Each structure stands twice: as structure tokens, then as C-alpha cells.
């Protein structure tokens, strides 16, 4: 349990943050980071979120999701970890469509 003394001691070692360092971003983190293809990356990210949600909602493992979508389990795992920059947007749409057609 932290006491006032120990929490004061702990906070003395933390860097002080200035309110000026905090900026509100846009709704597109890729644009905020200056990516040239920010809109495409945002759309892909949203598709991957929907793919992840569909896999979770149907309680599928990666191997099962792979069978349903025709996408390799290692590829699906990479997408779900955020590695989808070089994936075609149409491929993500097709994957999502297969998952959405799959009965629960």
C-alpha cells in the first residue's frame, strides 16, 4: 500500500509533464504521424478491427478463421497485430465478407 510519504517519494522521480506537450489528434493517427497514405491505412485499420471483432464474435480460433476466409493463419495473426501495410484493401474486404457470411 502506498502511503502519502511513499507516493510523494515516488512522484519525485517521475518527469514533470507540461500541458503544452499534449495535443489533441485528429481521428486518423496515420495522418497525425504524417503518413503519405493515411486515408488508406485508416480504412485498412478499420477493416482489421472489424475482422478481429467478427472472429471474436464467432469465437473462432485463427485456424478456424483461416479455413473460413481462405487466408493463412499466420497472415491473419500478422494483420491482427497491426502488420497490414502491404495488404491489399480488397483482400481485407473479402476476408471480412467471408467472416460475415459464416453462421454463428
N, C-alpha and C positions, 0 to 999 in steps of 0.2 A: 504494500500500500504506500502510495506517495504521500508524504506529509508536506506541509507548506514549506518547510525547510528544504526537503529533498527536491521538490518541484522547482523552487527558486534556484537551487544549485544546478539542476538540470537545464533550466531555461537560460542560465548564464552562459552556457556553452553553445547554445543554438544561435545561428546567424540572425541578425535582425533584418526584417523584410520591410522594404519601403513600399507604401501603397502605390507609388508611381510605377513600380515594376510590373504591376498586374494590369493586363489589358484584356478587354473583352474581345473574344474572337468572333469570327463570322460563323455561319452554320456549316462551313466547309473547311475542315482542318487542312486539307491539301492546298487550298487557296491561301490560307494563313501561312503555310510553310513555303509558299512560293513555287509550288509545282506547276510546270507548264501545262500538264494535262489534268488539272484539278477537278474539273467537272466530270470527266470520265472516271477518274479514280473515286470520286464521291459516289457516283452511280454504282460502280463495281462494289464498293464497300457496303452500300445499302443492300445490294443483291446477296452478298455473302452473309450479311446479318439475317436476311430472310431465309437463306438456305440453312443456316445454323438453327434458326427458330423452327423451321419445318422438320429438321432432323430430330430436334429435341421434342417437339410436339408429338411426333410419331414414335418416340422412344426407340429410334434406330441407332445401332452401333455403326461405326464407319464402314465395316464390311457390308452390312445390310444396305446402308445408304449408297455404297458403291454399286451394289447389284441393281438397285432401283434406278440409279441415274446413269449407269454406264461409265462413270468417272472412277478412276483408280482411287483406292482408299488413301494412298499416300498423297495424291493430288488434293483430295478433299481435305485431308488434315492440314496440308500447306495453306489452302485457302482460309480455313478456319483460324489459322494462326496469323493471318494477315498477308500472306505471300500470294498476291493475285495480280500484281502489276502487269505481268506478261501474259495474263489470261485474257482471251477474247471475251468481250462483254456478252456476245451472243451465246457463248458456251455457258456462261453463268445463268443466263435466262433459260436455256434449255434444261440445265440441271434443276433449276427451281421448278420449272414446269413439270418435270418428271416426278419430283417430290410432292408437288401439289396434287397430282393426279393419283398418287398412291393412296389407297384407302387406309384408314387408321385401324 
